[in-house]
Amino acid sequence: MDKVYLTLKILITLIIVVLFVQNIRVVEVNFLAWSMSLPLALLLVGVYVLGMVSGKSLMALVRRLRQRSHSDER
């Protein structure tokens, strides 16, 4: 089973490297009055990290609410 996980990790790493290399062109990002130019690959990584952080926060909130509702039922 460890070989399967290692193979999956290597495959995912290769896909990320290919994505990064193919999306190196610079794009402009505008948000309200803020404007910034950066490589598309870096923007994708930033959006991915923000999604991970917000997803983890949301799951922690759901767990807390679930634990609170279970403790209230007792």
C-alpha positions in Angstrom: 0.0 0.0 0.0 2.9 2.3 0.7 4.0 1.9 -2.9 0.6 3.0 -4.1 0.7 6.2 -2.0 4.3 6.9 -3.2 3.2 6.5 -6.8 0.2 8.8 -6.3 2.4 11.4 -4.6 4.9 11.3 -7.5 2.2 11.5 -10.1 0.5 14.5 -8.4 3.9 16.2 -8.0 4.6 15.7 -11.7 1.2 17.1 -12.7 1.8 20.2 -10.5 5.2 20.7 -12.1 3.7 20.5 -15.6 1.0 22.9 -14.6 3.5 25.3 -13.2 5.8 25.2 -16.3 2.9 25.5 -18.8 1.3 28.5 -17.0 4.3 30.8 -16.5 3.0 33.8 -18.4 2.2 36.9 -16.4 -1.4 37.9 -15.8 -2.8 41.0 -14.2 -5.1 40.6 -11.2 -7.5 43.4 -10.2 -9.4 43.5 -6.9 -11.3 46.7 -6.1 -8.6 49.4 -6.3 -5.7 47.0 -6.0 -3.9 45.7 -9.1 -1.0 43.3 -9.4 0.9 41.4 -12.2 2.1 37.9 -11.4 2.7 34.6 -13.1 -0.5 32.6 -13.6 1.0 29.5 -11.9 1.7 31.6 -8.7 -1.9 32.9 -8.8 -3.2 29.3 -9.0 -1.0 28.2 -6.1 -2.3 31.2 -4.0 -5.9 30.4 -4.8 -5.3 26.7 -3.9 -3.7 27.6 -0.6 -6.5 30.1 0.3 -9.0 27.3 -0.6 -7.2 24.9 1.7 -7.2 27.4 4.6 -10.9 28.3 4.2 -11.9 24.7 3.8 -10.0 23.7 6.9 -11.6 26.6 8.9 -15.1 25.6 7.6 -14.6 22.0 8.6 -13.4 23.0 12.1 -16.5 25.1 12.5 -18.7 22.3 11.4 -17.0 19.9 13.9 -17.4 22.4 16.7 -21.1 22.9 16.0 -21.6 19.2 15.7 -19.9 18.5 19.0 -21.9 21.3 20.7 -25.1 19.9 19.4 -24.2 16.4 20.6 -23.3 17.7 24.1 -26.6 19.7 24.2 -28.6 16.5 23.5 -27.2 14.8 26.6 
